[in-house]
Amino acid sequence: SWQVAAGELLGIIGPNGAGKSSCYDAVTAMVNRQGTVTLRGEDVTALPAHHLAARGLKRAFQQNAFFHELTVLENMLAVMHQTSASGLLACALAPFGAARRRREAARMAAATLERFGVTAEYHARLPTAIPYGTQRLLSVALAYGVGAHALLLDEPGAGLGGSDMEQLAELLHSLKRDGLAVVVIEHHMDLIMAVADRIVVLDQGRCIAMGTPAHIQRDAAVLEAYLGRAE
């Protein structure tokens, strides 16, 4: 069992095959599982994945997932459609109001992208035509969408280094400051030790340690899981 509070970042680490992504699959109702999932004090175990997202439990995956034929801005508008779209009848009967809502939606989408480090110079490009580091930030922005209470990120630092990693770390810190509950699966130990308030360590589907980064770094079971038992 684990929990994460508003304004907190929980790290989940472990060797390859430890069950980290499967843990996300279980929490977000994407596999058959046992146990209970509680969101903001409400039992949401029986809800399907899309209803969990609507309640504010959002998730990003290991691989970037975009609408490749849409621009970066259009991708953001697509995930905001429930709050920004105008129906056919509204467009026909009140075209000026519908156009105003589209402009406001585009403004909100652009502001959200900027908030997540995807600057205006990339908004009119296709996702595959922007730098890889910016693609990773875009994936986080698309997962967040119009807002979240809890955001689960699966290896957001994969393939990053240097300034891209620094930008990701600052984004994670800023999400905590905004009061979001953040959970991060990560293999980059420098990153997770720098941003996490607490860390859960999995090994072969079991939780073998939980605590602050300083506690985890000196935990004997964790060292054995990563380095093996000394003969």
Accessible surface in RSA format (square Angstrom, percent):
REM  Atomic radii and reference values for relative SASA: ProtOr
REM  Chains: A
REM  Algorithm: Lee & Richards
REM  Probe-radius: 1.40
REM  Slices: 20
REM RES _ NUM      All-atoms   Total-Side   Main-Chain    Non-polar    All polar
REM                ABS   REL    ABS   REL    ABS   REL    ABS   REL    ABS   REL
RES SER A   1   143.61 121.4  84.24 112.4  59.37 136.8  55.27 117.7  88.34 123.8
RES TRP A   2    63.51  25.5  32.89  15.9  30.61  71.9  33.75  18.0  29.76  48.3
RES GLN A   3   141.02  78.9 136.40  99.7   4.62  11.0  43.03  91.6  97.99  74.3
RES VAL A   4    33.61  22.1  10.55   9.6  23.06  55.6  11.43   9.9  22.19  60.2
RES ALA A   5    59.65  54.8  51.11  78.9   8.54  19.4  58.76  82.7   0.89   2.4
RES ALA A   6    81.19  74.6  53.61  82.7  27.58  62.7  54.00  76.0  27.19  72.0
RES GLY A   7    32.46  40.0   0.00   N/A  32.46  40.0  10.81  29.7  21.65  48.5
RES GLU A   8    25.43  14.6  25.00  18.9   0.43   1.0  13.00  25.1  12.43  10.1
RES LEU A   9     0.00   0.0   0.00   0.0   0.00   0.0   0.00   0.0   0.00   0.0
RES LEU A  10     0.00   0.0   0.00   0.0   0.00   0.0   0.00   0.0   0.00   0.0
RES GLY A  11     0.00   0.0   0.00   N/A   0.00   0.0   0.00   0.0   0.00   0.0
RES ILE A  12     0.32   0.2   0.32   0.2   0.00   0.0   0.32   0.2   0.00   0.0
RES ILE A  13     1.29   0.7   1.29   1.0   0.00   0.0   1.29   0.9   0.00   0.0
RES GLY A  14     0.19   0.2   0.00   N/A   0.19   0.2   0.00   0.0   0.19   0.4
RES PRO A  15    32.31  23.5  26.87  24.5   5.44  19.8  32.31  26.7   0.00   0.0
RES ASN A  16   133.29  91.9 105.51 102.0  27.79  66.9  34.48  83.0  98.81  95.5
RES GLY A  17    76.08  93.8   0.00   N/A  76.08  93.8  41.70 114.4  34.38  77.0
RES ALA A  18     2.21   2.0   0.03   0.0   2.18   5.0   2.02   2.8   0.19   0.5
RES GLY A  19    23.37  28.8   0.00   N/A  23.37  28.8  18.16  49.8   5.21  11.7
RES LYS A  20    14.14   6.9  11.47   7.0   2.67   6.3   5.43   4.9   8.71   9.3
RES SER A  21    33.12  28.0  30.69  41.0   2.43   5.6  28.28  60.2   4.83   6.8
RES SER A  22    69.19  58.5  65.16  87.0   4.03   9.3  28.71  61.1  40.48  56.7
RES CYS A  23    26.02  19.7  17.99  20.1   8.03  18.9  11.86  30.1  14.16  15.3
RES TYR A  24     0.00   0.0   0.00   0.0   0.00   0.0   0.00   0.0   0.00   0.0
RES ASP A  25    33.84  23.7  33.84  33.7   0.00   0.0   1.54   3.6  32.30  32.2
RES ALA A  26    26.84  24.7  26.39  40.7   0.45   1.0  26.60  37.5   0.24   0.6
RES VAL A  27    25.25  16.6  24.69  22.4   0.55   1.3  25.25  21.9   0.00   0.0
RES THR A  28     7.45   5.3   7.45   7.5   0.00   0.0   7.45  10.0   0.00   0.0
RES ALA A  29    28.02  25.8   6.47  10.0  21.55  49.0   7.22  10.2  20.80  55.1
RES MET A  30    98.03  50.8  64.44  42.6  33.58  80.0  68.50  58.2  29.53  39.1
RES VAL A  31    71.48  47.0  56.35  51.0  15.13  36.5  66.78  58.0   4.70  12.7
RES ASN A  32   159.01 109.7 129.02 124.7  29.99  72.2  37.94  91.3 121.07 117.0
RES ARG A  33    78.36  32.9  40.60  20.7  37.76  89.9  25.48  34.8  52.88  32.0
RES GLN A  34   180.12 100.7 149.75 109.4  30.36  72.3  57.69 122.8 122.43  92.9
RES GLY A  35    58.90  72.6   0.00   N/A  58.90  72.6  37.71 103.5  21.19  47.5
RES THR A  36    96.16  68.4  61.99  62.8  34.17  81.4  30.24  40.6  65.92  99.7
RES VAL A  37    22.21  14.6  19.20  17.4   3.00   7.2  22.21  19.3   0.00   0.0
RES THR A  38    82.61  58.8  52.62  53.3  29.99  71.5  36.58  49.1  46.03  69.6
RES LEU A  39    19.80  11.0  16.98  12.1   2.83   7.1  17.61  12.4   2.19   5.9
RES ARG A  40   181.23  76.1 130.41  66.5  50.82 121.0  52.49  71.7 128.73  78.0
RES GLY A  41    74.61  92.0   0.00   N/A  74.61  92.0  34.30  94.1  40.31  90.3
RES GLU A  42    84.58  48.6  80.01  60.5   4.57  10.9  36.23  70.1  48.35  39.5
RES ASP A  43    95.97  67.2  70.84  70.5  25.13  59.4  34.60  81.4  61.37  61.2
RES VAL A  44     1.44   0.9   0.66   0.6   0.78   1.9   1.34   1.2   0.10   0.3
RES THR A  45    33.97  24.2  31.56  32.0   2.40   5.7  31.31  42.1   2.65   4.0
RES ALA A  46   102.45  94.2  66.46 102.6  35.99  81.9  77.35 108.9  25.10  66.5
RES LEU A  47    38.50  21.4  37.11  26.5   1.39   3.5  37.25  26.2   1.25   3.4
RES PRO A  48    55.56  40.5  48.67  44.4   6.89  25.1  55.52  45.8   0.04   0.3
RES ALA A  49    38.22  35.1  31.07  47.9   7.15  16.3  31.41  44.2   6.81  18.0
RES HIS A  50   121.97  66.7 109.58  76.2  12.39  31.7  88.80  91.5  33.17  38.6
RES HIS A  51    84.93  46.4  84.25  58.6   0.68   1.7  57.45  59.2  27.49  32.0
RES LEU A  52     1.82   1.0   1.82   1.3   0.00   0.0   1.82   1.3   0.00   0.0
RES ALA A  53    36.26  33.3  34.94  53.9   1.32   3.0  35.24  49.6   1.02   2.7
RES ALA A  54    81.34  74.8  39.37  60.8  41.97  95.5  51.01  71.8  30.34  80.4
RES ARG A  55   100.18  42.1  88.19  45.0  11.99  28.5  34.38  47.0  65.80  39.9
RES GLY A  56     6.54   8.1   0.00   N/A   6.54   8.1   6.54  17.9   0.00   0.0
RES LEU A  57    11.00   6.1   6.83   4.9   4.17  10.5   6.83   4.8   4.17  11.2
RES LYS A  58    27.50  13.4  26.01  16.0   1.49   3.6  20.77  18.7   6.73   7.2
RES ARG A  59    33.45  14.0  15.01   7.7  18.44  43.9   9.58  13.1  23.88  14.5
RES ALA A  60    10.08   9.3   6.40   9.9   3.68   8.4  10.08  14.2   0.00   0.0
RES PHE A  61    91.88  46.0  84.63  52.4   7.25  18.9  84.63  51.3   7.25  20.7
RES GLN A  62    72.14  40.3  65.15  47.6   6.99  16.6  14.56  31.0  57.58  43.7
RES GLN A  63   140.12  78.4 135.47  99.0   4.65  11.1  57.60 122.6  82.51  62.6
RES ASN A  64    37.75  26.0  15.62  15.1  22.12  53.3   9.57  23.0  28.17  27.2
RES ALA A  65    73.27  67.4  54.07  83.4  19.19  43.7  60.21  84.8  13.06  34.6
RES PHE A  66    23.46  11.7   2.43   1.5  21.03  54.7   6.52   4.0  16.94  48.5
RES PHE A  67   102.41  51.2  99.79  61.8   2.62   6.8 102.31  62.0   0.10   0.3
RES HIS A  68    99.17  54.2  93.04  64.7   6.13  15.7  70.96  73.1  28.21  32.8
RES GLU A  69   133.46  76.6 105.41  79.7  28.05  66.8  66.73 129.1  66.74  54.5
RES LEU A  70    51.55  28.7  51.53  36.9   0.01   0.0  51.55  36.2   0.00   0.0
RES THR A  71    31.26  22.2  31.26  31.7   0.00   0.0  28.21  37.9   3.05   4.6
RES VAL A  72     0.00   0.0   0.00   0.0   0.00   0.0   0.00   0.0   0.00   0.0
RES LEU A  73    43.14  24.0  43.14  30.9   0.00   0.0  43.14  30.3   0.00   0.0
RES GLU A  74    74.64  42.9  72.23  54.6   2.41   5.7  23.21  44.9  51.43  42.0
RES ASN A  75     0.24   0.2   0.21   0.2   0.03   0.1   0.08   0.2   0.16   0.2
RES MET A  76     0.00   0.0   0.00   0.0   0.00   0.0   0.00   0.0   0.00   0.0
RES LEU A  77    48.12  26.8  45.32  32.4   2.79   7.0  45.47  31.9   2.65   7.1
RES ALA A  78    31.62  29.1  15.21  23.5  16.41  37.3  24.51  34.5   7.11  18.8
RES VAL A  79    53.80  35.4  29.22  26.5  24.58  59.2  35.46  30.8  18.34  49.8
RES MET A  80     2.29   1.2   1.65   1.1   0.64   1.5   2.29   2.0   0.00   0.0
RES HIS A  81    99.49  54.4  97.44  67.7   2.04   5.2  77.06  79.4  22.43  26.1
RES GLN A  82   154.95  86.6 117.38  85.8  37.57  89.4  34.63  73.7 120.33  91.3
RES THR A  83    93.36  66.4  53.26  54.0  40.09  95.6  60.37  81.1  32.99  49.9
RES SER A  84    17.09  14.4   8.73  11.7   8.36  19.3   8.90  19.0   8.19  11.5
RES ALA A  85    72.60  66.8  38.69  59.7  33.91  77.1  47.49  66.9  25.11  66.5
RES SER A  86    28.41  24.0   1.64   2.2  26.77  61.7   5.52  11.8  22.89  32.1
RES GLY A  87    47.28  58.3   0.00   N/A  47.28  58.3  37.70 103.4   9.58  21.5
RES LEU A  88   158.10  88.0 144.92 103.7  13.17  33.1 148.22 104.1   9.88  26.6
RES LEU A  89   126.62  70.5 121.22  86.7   5.40  13.6 123.68  86.9   2.95   7.9
RES ALA A  90    35.41  32.6  26.20  40.4   9.22  21.0  33.48  47.1   1.94   5.1
RES CYS A  91    41.83  31.6  35.03  39.1   6.80  16.0  19.82  50.2  22.01  23.7
RES ALA A  92    72.74  66.9  38.30  59.1  34.45  78.4  49.68  70.0  23.06  61.1
RES LEU A  93   134.78  75.1 104.21  74.6  30.56  76.8 106.68  74.9  28.10  75.6
RES ALA A  94    47.86  44.0  42.22  65.2   5.64  12.8  47.86  67.4   0.00   0.0
RES PRO A  95    66.63  48.6  63.08  57.5   3.56  12.9  64.53  53.3   2.11  13.1
RES PHE A  96   172.91  86.5 169.74 105.1   3.16   8.2 170.59 103.4   2.32   6.6
RES GLY A  97    10.26  12.7   0.00   N/A  10.26  12.7   6.63  18.2   3.63   8.1
RES ALA A  98     0.00   0.0   0.00   0.0   0.00   0.0   0.00   0.0   0.00   0.0
RES ALA A  99    24.92  22.9  24.00  37.0   0.92   2.1  24.35  34.3   0.57   1.5
RES ARG A 100   139.78  58.7 139.29  71.0   0.50   1.2  54.53  74.5  85.25  51.7
RES ARG A 101    97.13  40.8  93.10  47.5   4.04   9.6  55.68  76.1  41.45  25.1
RES ARG A 102   130.22  54.7 124.56  63.5   5.67  13.5  64.59  88.3  65.64  39.8
RES ARG A 103   153.60  64.5 143.91  73.4   9.69  23.1  76.84 105.0  76.75  46.5
RES GLU A 104    76.62  44.0  73.85  55.9   2.76   6.6  40.36  78.1  36.26  29.6
RES ALA A 105     4.91   4.5   3.57   5.5   1.34   3.0   4.57   6.4   0.34   0.9
RES ALA A 106    32.01  29.4  30.62  47.2   1.40   3.2  30.94  43.6   1.07   2.8
RES ARG A 107   138.47  58.1 130.57  66.6   7.91  18.8  74.17 101.4  64.31  39.0
RES MET A 108    76.51  39.6  72.72  48.1   3.79   9.0  56.15  47.7  20.36  27.0
RES ALA A 109     0.00   0.0   0.00   0.0   0.00   0.0   0.00   0.0   0.00   0.0
RES ALA A 110    29.05  26.7  29.01  44.8   0.04   0.1  29.05  40.9   0.00   0.0
RES ALA A 111    52.16  48.0  40.00  61.7  12.15  27.6  47.17  66.4   4.99  13.2
RES THR A 112    24.56  17.5  20.48  20.8   4.07   9.7   6.64   8.9  17.92  27.1
RES LEU A 113     0.00   0.0   0.00   0.0   0.00   0.0   0.00   0.0   0.00   0.0
RES GLU A 114    81.22  46.6  66.44  50.3  14.78  35.2  33.09  64.0  48.14  39.3
RES ARG A 115    89.01  37.4  68.35  34.8  20.66  49.2  59.66  81.5  29.35  17.8
RES PHE A 116     1.91   1.0   1.00   0.6   0.91   2.4   1.53   0.9   0.38   1.1
RES GLY A 117    20.30  25.0   0.00   N/A  20.30  25.0  14.46  39.7   5.84  13.1
RES VAL A 118     0.00   0.0   0.00   0.0   0.00   0.0   0.00   0.0   0.00   0.0
RES THR A 119    54.41  38.7  54.41  55.2   0.00   0.0  52.99  71.2   1.42   2.2
RES ALA A 120    64.99  59.8  52.37  80.8  12.62  28.7  52.50  73.9  12.49  33.1
RES GLU A 121   113.75  65.3  85.81  64.9  27.94  66.5  41.36  80.0  72.39  59.1
RES TYR A 122    33.80  15.8  33.80  19.2   0.00   0.0   8.72   6.6  25.07  30.9
RES HIS A 123    15.58   8.5  15.53  10.8   0.05   0.1  10.40  10.7   5.18   6.0
RES ALA A 124    88.78  81.6  66.39 102.5  22.39  50.9  70.90  99.9  17.88  47.4
RES ARG A 125   102.13  42.9  96.89  49.4   5.24  12.5  30.76  42.0  71.37  43.3
RES LEU A 126    77.44  43.1  75.04  53.7   2.40   6.0  75.04  52.7   2.40   6.5
RES PRO A 127     0.00   0.0   0.00   0.0   0.00   0.0   0.00   0.0   0.00   0.0
RES THR A 128    86.20  61.3  62.12  63.0  24.08  57.4  45.20  60.7  41.00  62.0
RES ALA A 129    61.22  56.3  36.79  56.8  24.43  55.6  47.90  67.5  13.32  35.3
RES ILE A 130     7.92   4.5   0.00   0.0   7.92  19.1   1.93   1.4   5.99  16.2
RES PRO A 131    67.74  49.4  54.98  50.1  12.76  46.4  67.12  55.4   0.62   3.9
RES TYR A 132    96.99  45.3  88.69  50.5   8.29  21.6  72.97  54.8  24.02  29.6
RES GLY A 133     5.51   6.8   0.00   N/A   5.51   6.8   1.70   4.7   3.80   8.5
RES THR A 134    15.88  11.3  14.51  14.7   1.37   3.3   0.22   0.3  15.66  23.7
RES GLN A 135    26.24  14.7  26.24  19.2   0.00   0.0   0.00   0.0  26.24  19.9
RES ARG A 136     9.00   3.8   7.39   3.8   1.61   3.8   2.07   2.8   6.93   4.2
RES LEU A 137     5.07   2.8   5.07   3.6   0.00   0.0   5.07   3.6   0.00   0.0
RES LEU A 138     0.00   0.0   0.00   0.0   0.00   0.0   0.00   0.0   0.00   0.0
RES SER A 139    14.20  12.0   9.75  13.0   4.45  10.2  11.33  24.1   2.87   4.0
RES VAL A 140     3.29   2.2   3.29   3.0   0.00   0.0   3.29   2.9   0.00   0.0
RES ALA A 141     0.00   0.0   0.00   0.0   0.00   0.0   0.00   0.0   0.00   0.0
RES LEU A 142    21.84  12.2  13.54   9.7   8.31  20.9  13.86   9.7   7.98  21.5
RES ALA A 143    15.86  14.6   1.54   2.4  14.33  32.6  11.58  16.3   4.28  11.3
RES TYR A 144    56.69  26.5  56.69  32.3   0.00   0.0  17.13  12.9  39.56  48.8
RES GLY A 145     4.09   5.0   0.00   N/A   4.09   5.0   3.05   8.4   1.04   2.3
RES VAL A 146    80.08  52.7  43.35  39.2  36.73  88.5  49.67  43.2  30.41  82.5
RES GLY A 147    19.37  23.9   0.00   N/A  19.37  23.9  14.71  40.4   4.66  10.4
RES ALA A 148    20.51  18.9   0.00   0.0  20.51  46.7   2.44   3.4  18.07  47.9
RES HIS A 149    74.80  40.9  65.89  45.8   8.91  22.8  38.41  39.6  36.38  42.3
RES ALA A 150     8.48   7.8   8.48  13.1   0.00   0.0   8.48  11.9   0.00   0.0
RES LEU A 151     0.00   0.0   0.00   0.0   0.00   0.0   0.00   0.0   0.00   0.0
RES LEU A 152     2.59   1.4   2.59   1.8   0.00   0.0   2.59   1.8   0.00   0.0
RES LEU A 153     0.45   0.3   0.45   0.3   0.00   0.0   0.45   0.3   0.00   0.0
RES ASP A 154     3.65   2.6   2.07   2.1   1.58   3.7   0.00   0.0   3.65   3.6
RES GLU A 155    27.83  16.0  27.83  21.1   0.00   0.0   0.25   0.5  27.58  22.5
RES PRO A 156     4.94   3.6   1.69   1.5   3.25  11.8   4.94   4.1   0.00   0.0
RES GLY A 157     0.00   0.0   0.00   N/A   0.00   0.0   0.00   0.0   0.00   0.0
RES ALA A 158    30.57  28.1  25.76  39.8   4.80  10.9  30.57  43.0   0.00   0.0
RES GLY A 159    68.44  84.4   0.00   N/A  68.44  84.4  35.08  96.3  33.36  74.7
RES LEU A 160    14.30   8.0   1.76   1.3  12.54  31.5   4.05   2.8  10.25  27.6
RES GLY A 161    43.30  53.4   0.00   N/A  43.30  53.4  30.83  84.6  12.47  27.9
RES GLY A 162    56.87  70.1   0.00   N/A  56.87  70.1  41.29 113.3  15.58  34.9
RES SER A 163    87.28  73.8  75.15 100.3  12.13  27.9  45.73  97.4  41.55  58.2
RES ASP A 164    56.11  39.3  53.15  52.9   2.96   7.0   2.62   6.2  53.48  53.3
RES MET A 165    31.12  16.1  31.12  20.6   0.00   0.0  31.12  26.5   0.00   0.0
RES GLU A 166   125.78  72.2 115.53  87.4  10.24  24.4  47.32  91.5  78.46  64.1
RES GLN A 167    77.38  43.3  70.06  51.2   7.32  17.4  31.04  66.1  46.33  35.1
RES LEU A 168     0.78   0.4   0.78   0.6   0.00   0.0   0.78   0.5   0.00   0.0
RES ALA A 169    19.82  18.2  19.82  30.6   0.00   0.0  19.82  27.9   0.00   0.0
RES GLU A 170    90.56  52.0  88.84  67.2   1.72   4.1  51.57  99.8  38.98  31.8
RES LEU A 171    11.21   6.2   7.20   5.1   4.02  10.1  10.82   7.6   0.39   1.1
RES LEU A 172     0.00   0.0   0.00   0.0   0.00   0.0   0.00   0.0   0.00   0.0
RES HIS A 173    55.51  30.3  55.10  38.3   0.40   1.0  32.73  33.7  22.78  26.5
RES SER A 174    17.19  14.5  17.02  22.7   0.17   0.4  16.18  34.5   1.00   1.4
RES LEU A 175     3.69   2.1   3.69   2.6   0.00   0.0   3.69   2.6   0.00   0.0
RES LYS A 176    32.54  15.9  27.68  17.0   4.86  11.6  12.72  11.5  19.82  21.1
RES ARG A 177   163.40  68.6 123.96  63.2  39.44  93.9  78.51 107.3  84.89  51.5
RES ASP A 178   100.20  70.2  62.55  62.3  37.65  89.0  26.46  62.3  73.74  73.5
RES GLY A 179    35.84  44.2   0.00   N/A  35.84  44.2  23.95  65.7  11.89  26.6
RES LEU A 180    10.49   5.8   7.28   5.2   3.22   8.1  10.13   7.1   0.36   1.0
RES ALA A 181     7.17   6.6   7.17  11.1   0.00   0.0   7.17  10.1   0.00   0.0
RES VAL A 182     0.00   0.0   0.00   0.0   0.00   0.0   0.00   0.0   0.00   0.0
RES VAL A 183     0.10   0.1   0.10   0.1   0.00   0.0   0.10   0.1   0.00   0.0
RES VAL A 184     0.00   0.0   0.00   0.0   0.00   0.0   0.00   0.0   0.00   0.0
RES ILE A 185     0.40   0.2   0.40   0.3   0.00   0.0   0.40   0.3   0.00   0.0
RES GLU A 186     1.11   0.6   0.78   0.6   0.33   0.8   0.00   0.0   1.11   0.9
RES HIS A 187    70.96  38.8  54.75  38.1  16.21  41.5  37.58  38.7  33.38  38.8
RES HIS A 188    66.98  36.6  61.47  42.7   5.51  14.1  40.49  41.7  26.49  30.8
RES MET A 189    62.23  32.2  57.41  38.0   4.82  11.5  52.43  44.6   9.80  13.0
RES ASP A 190   129.37  90.6 118.60 118.0  10.78  25.5  39.95  94.0  89.43  89.2
RES LEU A 191     6.96   3.9   2.03   1.5   4.93  12.4   6.33   4.4   0.64   1.7
RES ILE A 192     0.00   0.0   0.00   0.0   0.00   0.0   0.00   0.0   0.00   0.0
RES MET A 193    40.73  21.1  25.92  17.2  14.81  35.3  26.11  22.2  14.62  19.4
RES ALA A 194    69.15  63.6  39.09  60.3  30.06  68.4  49.72  70.0  19.43  51.5
RES VAL A 195     1.10   0.7   0.01   0.0   1.09   2.6   0.71   0.6   0.39   1.1
RES ALA A 196    10.76   9.9   0.00   0.0  10.76  24.5   0.00   0.0  10.76  28.5
RES ASP A 197    56.91  39.9  45.03  44.8  11.88  28.1  19.26  45.3  37.65  37.5
RES ARG A 198    58.95  24.7  58.95  30.0   0.00   0.0  40.98  56.0  17.97  10.9
RES ILE A 199     0.00   0.0   0.00   0.0   0.00   0.0   0.00   0.0   0.00   0.0
RES VAL A 200     1.22   0.8   1.22   1.1   0.00   0.0   1.22   1.1   0.00   0.0
RES VAL A 201     0.00   0.0   0.00   0.0   0.00   0.0   0.00   0.0   0.00   0.0
RES LEU A 202    15.91   8.9  15.91  11.4   0.00   0.0  15.91  11.2   0.00   0.0
RES ASP A 203    25.59  17.9  25.59  25.5   0.00   0.0   0.00   0.0  25.59  25.5
RES GLN A 204   143.33  80.1 118.71  86.8  24.61  58.6  38.27  81.5 105.06  79.7
RES GLY A 205    60.55  74.7   0.00   N/A  60.55  74.7  26.37  72.4  34.18  76.6
RES ARG A 206   140.05  58.8 135.78  69.2   4.27  10.2  68.96  94.2  71.09  43.1
RES CYS A 207    61.38  46.4  30.76  34.3  30.62  72.0  19.99  50.6  41.39  44.6
RES ILE A 208    37.35  21.3  12.12   9.0  25.23  60.8  19.78  14.2  17.57  47.7
RES ALA A 209    10.41   9.6   0.04   0.1  10.36  23.6  10.07  14.2   0.33   0.9
RES MET A 210    75.92  39.3  52.77  34.9  23.15  55.1  26.93  22.9  49.00  64.9
RES GLY A 211    15.70  19.4   0.00   N/A  15.70  19.4  15.70  43.1   0.00   0.0
RES THR A 212    69.65  49.5  69.42  70.4   0.24   0.6  61.53  82.6   8.13  12.3
RES PRO A 213    22.67  16.5  22.67  20.7   0.00   0.0  22.67  18.7   0.00   0.0
RES ALA A 214    54.26  49.9  48.89  75.4   5.37  12.2  50.67  71.4   3.60   9.5
RES HIS A 215    74.14  40.5  73.94  51.4   0.20   0.5  48.91  50.4  25.23  29.4
RES ILE A 216     1.10   0.6   0.97   0.7   0.13   0.3   0.97   0.7   0.13   0.3
RES GLN A 217   105.94  59.2  85.79  62.7  20.14  48.0  29.89  63.6  76.05  57.7
RES ARG A 218   170.84  71.7 148.16  75.5  22.68  54.0  66.53  90.9 104.30  63.2
RES ASP A 219    28.45  19.9  22.78  22.7   5.68  13.4   5.92  13.9  22.54  22.5
RES ALA A 220    80.42  73.9  68.97 106.4  11.45  26.0  71.50 100.7   8.91  23.6
RES ALA A 221    45.99  42.3  35.22  54.3  10.77  24.5  41.14  57.9   4.85  12.9
RES VAL A 222     7.75   5.1   7.75   7.0   0.00   0.0   7.75   6.7   0.00   0.0
RES LEU A 223    80.18  44.7  79.37  56.8   0.81   2.0  79.79  56.0   0.39   1.1
RES GLU A 224    70.75  40.6  64.04  48.4   6.71  16.0  20.48  39.6  50.26  41.0
RES ALA A 225    27.08  24.9   1.33   2.0  25.76  58.6   9.54  13.4  17.55  46.5
RES TYR A 226    81.65  38.1  51.11  29.1  30.54  79.5  52.50  39.5  29.15  35.9
RES LEU A 227   143.77  80.1 107.75  77.1  36.03  90.6 113.22  79.5  30.55  82.2
RES GLY A 228    44.16  54.5   0.00   N/A  44.16  54.5  30.09  82.6  14.08  31.5
RES ARG A 229   170.28  71.5 146.19  74.5  24.09  57.4  52.36  71.6 117.91  71.5
RES ALA A 230    97.66  89.8  66.65 102.8  31.01  70.5  77.01 108.4  20.65  54.7
RES GLU A 231   205.52 118.0 131.61  99.6  73.91 176.0  95.48 184.7 110.05  89.8
END  Absolute sums over single chains surface
CHAIN  1 A    12040.9       9217.9       2823.1       6969.7       5071.2
END  Absolute sums over all chains
TOTAL         12040.9       9217.9       2823.1       6969.7       5071.2
